[in-house]
Amino acid sequence: MLLHGQFHRPQLSYVQFPVCFNGFNKADIYSSEFKRVYHINPIGLNGLSGPDYFGTGGFRYGSLVEDYYTGYRLHCEGWKSVYCSPERPAFLSEMPIALNDVVTQTKRWSVGLLEVSLSKYSPLTFGTRFLGPLMAHAYSYYAFGPLWSFPVMVYAFLPQTTLLNNFSIFPKVSDPWFFLYVFLFLGAYGQDYVEFVLAKGTTLRWWSDQRMWLIRILSSDLFGTLEYISNHLGIATRTFM
């Protein structure tokens, strides 16, 4: 919700409410809630310039993710935002009901995020200059997210390929480095799980979120990145439809 004028603070641009959805099943099998984006990360951003903008009211254009771009440019201009999550949802939205709808939507987001991250307004350069390193890092987390598809794709095939040649890229159980891998694995997933549950999530929905993250990153993020590259090379692209 964009607010024009004074609201407690002269630099306050908007109050961001979480996006809440109708029609969830018990498992949220397509992870349509996007709990990390809409419920967890905004709380942390409250300690900086405020949460990024998501929703309607589309203010800055030049990218397929107009809401992200709107919040980003407003913050770069010195405006602030705050996150407000009341017990009773302020707004309700409809969720995608089919896997094709999910990956098509997130592919569009991937193209839009790359339009920002690889432009003259990149959070790494333009953002760091006007927001400082912490807030610029927060925006970069989203903006460069689709590029994770390439290292994840390598990680999905490389271990199996090396095992076919009787070679492992991971340390043996007897190797002291093995415990570092165990610590990093359990620490990363443990922190993610705790944050998800503390945000009123469930174990079942957390598992769906992990599963859909891999599906999205190897489908919509990957093809969104390829579409962005193809658009800049003037090559026609195919869609999921």
N, C-alpha and C positions, 0 to 999 in steps of 0.2 A: 504494500500500500504506500504510494508516494504521498508525501506531505509537503505542501508548499507553504512557506511562512515559518513563523516561530512555533516551536513546540519544546518548551523547557530549555533547549539549547539552540543558539542562533545558527549553528552549523549542521543541525540535524536535517537530513534530507528525507529519510523515510524510516518507517517502522516495519520490520520484516516479520511476518507471521509464518510459521511452518506450513508447508503444503500437506494437508491431510486428505486421505482418499476414502471413498466409499467402496464397498464391495470386496473387501479383503477376505480370503479364506484363511483357515488356520495356519497354513504353512507359507502363504504369500509366495507361491511357487515361482513366480516370475520376478520376485524382488522389486515390485513396482513402487514400494514405499520410499525407496531411496533414503533410508533413515540417516545414513552418514551425511548426505548432502543437505537434507532439509531439517535435520533434528540435532545431529551431533556437532558437526563442524561450525555451524553458526554460533553455538554457545562459546566456543573458543575465540571466534572472530570478534565477539563482543568486547574482548579485552584489547583489541586493536582499533581499527577505524570502524569496525562493525561488520555485520554479515553482508555477503554479496546479495544482489537483488535477484529474486526468482519469482516468476508469476507473470501476470498480464500488466498492461499499462506501459510494452514492446518498444521507450523514450528515445533511445539512441539506436541508429541503424548502421548497417555496414557489415553485419554478421548474422548468420542464421540463429545465433543465440542472443537475441536482442536484450533479454533480461540480464544475462551475465554481463554483456557489454555495457548496459546502462549503469549497473552498480559499479563496475570497474572504472568507467570514465568519471562518474560522480565522485568517487573516492579520490581519483587522481586530481580532481579540481578542488579538493579540500573539504568536501562534504562528509558527514558522518552518518552512520545508521545504527540502529539498535535492534536486538532480537527480542521478540515477545512471544512466549508460548503459554497461553492460558490453558487451564484444565479443559474447558469446553472449546473445541476447535472454532477458530474465527471464520474459516472458509473450508469448504469441502470441494474436492475435485474428483473427476472420474479417472480410474486407472485403466491401463491397457488390459484387455482380456484375452489376448492371444500372443504367442511368442513372436509371430511375425510383426505384430504391432509394436512390441517392445524393441526389437532390434532395428526396426525401421526408424522409430523415434530416436533411439540413441545414436544411430548412424548420422542422422541429421545434426544432432548435438555435436558429434565428433567433428564433422566438417566445419561447423560454426566456430568451435573452440580453436581449431587450427587456423581459421581465418583471422583470429585475434592474435594467437601466440606467434605466428610467423609473419606478422605485419609490423609496420613501424610503431604500433602501439603495444608491442610485446611486453608482457609483465617483467621479463628479464632485463629489459633496457628502459623503456618508457616508464614501466611500473616502479622499478627500483628508484628511478630518479625522482618520482613524485610521491611515492607511497612509503619508501624506506624498504629495507631488505625483508623484514618479517611479513608485512602485508603483501609485498610483491611475491614472496614465496608462496603465500596462501593462494593467490590468484594463479600462479604458475602451476600449482598442484592440479587445478582443473584444466587450465589451458593446454598443457602438454600431456594430459592424461591419455589421449588416443595413441600417442607414440609408444606407450607401454606394450602395444600389441606386438611389436617386433621382438623385443627381448623375451616376452612370454612365449611367443611362437618358437623361438630358438630353444628356450628351456623345455618346451613341450616335446621336442624331437631329439635334441642333442643327447640326453642321458640314454635313451633307448638305442640310438645309433652307435654310441660308444660301447654299450654292452654287447651289441652284435659282434663287435671286434675284440671282445674279452678285455675291455678297458673301462674302468669306472671313473667318473669325474668327481665322485664323492669319496671322502675318506672312509677307511674301514673302521669297524667298531673298536678295534684295538688301537687305532690311531688317536693321539691326544686331541687332534683337531676335530674329531667326531663330536666331542662334547660342545664345542663352539657352535657347530651346526645345529645340534639339538637345542641349545640355549636360544639361538636366534629364531629357530622354527617355533618353539613353544612360547617364547616371549612375544613374538609378533602376533601369532594367532590368539594367544591369551589376552593380550591387551585389546585386540580388536573385539574379542568376544565380550570382555568385561564392559567396554564402552557401549557395545550394542545392547546388552542386557540392561545396563543402567539407564539407557534411553527408552526404557519400557518395551524392549524387544524380547523375543523368546528364543530359546535354543533352536527350535525348528526353523524359525524365520532367519536366524543367523546363518544356518546351514544353507538355506535357499539363497541368501545374499552371497555367500562364498561361491556357490555353484553358478549363479547367474553372472557374477563378476567374470569368471573364466569364459562363459559363453559369450558375453557381450564383448570382451576384449579380443576374442579370437574371431568375432563375426562383425558386429557393427563398428567397433573401433578400428579393426583392421581394414574393412572395406571403406569406412569413412575416410581413413587416411589415404587409401589408394584413390578414392574419388577426388579428394582435395588435390592430390598430385596430378591426376588426370585432367582436372579442370584447368589447372595452370599450364598444362601441356597442350590443351585444346583437344583432348581425346575423349570420345563419348564413353560413358560408363553405364554399367548395368545396375539395377536395383534389386531389392529382395522381392519385389512384387511379381 
